[in-house]
Amino acid sequence: MTFSSIRELKFKTSEVLRRTAKGEPVIITSHGKPKAILASIEEEDLEDVLLAHSPSLRKKIEQGLEDIRKGRVTPLKACLAKRPRTGKK
């Protein structure tokens, strides 16, 4: 793990990103204090990262799971029946 200032990130973005591509997380600092972390990500991991870092999305998923546990669900047939028809065949 290495450290990089915001100034270095601004002027040497490609170099900093190459370090993360090699699997080395980079801590971004401002006035010597950590502010963010850059880490590499693979396309197949994107969904997991978004879920891990989105409190609002995690909350919605938990609410949905709670609805399922309590039986507050709408069957697929009912959803499809309510769907407006577009007139296309």
Residue pairs with C-beta under 8 A, 6 or more apart in sequence:
1 24
1 25
1 26
1 27
2 19
2 24
2 25
2 26
2 27
3 26
3 27
3 28
3 29
3 34
4 12
4 16
4 26
4 27
4 28
4 29
4 38
5 28
5 29
5 30
6 28
6 29
6 30
6 35
8 16
9 16
9 28
16 26
16 38
17 38
19 26
20 26
20 38
20 39
20 40
21 40
22 40
23 40
25 37
25 38
25 39
26 37
26 38
26 39
27 34
27 36
27 37
28 34
28 35
28 36
28 37
28 38
29 35
41 49
50 57
51 57
51 58
51 61
67 73
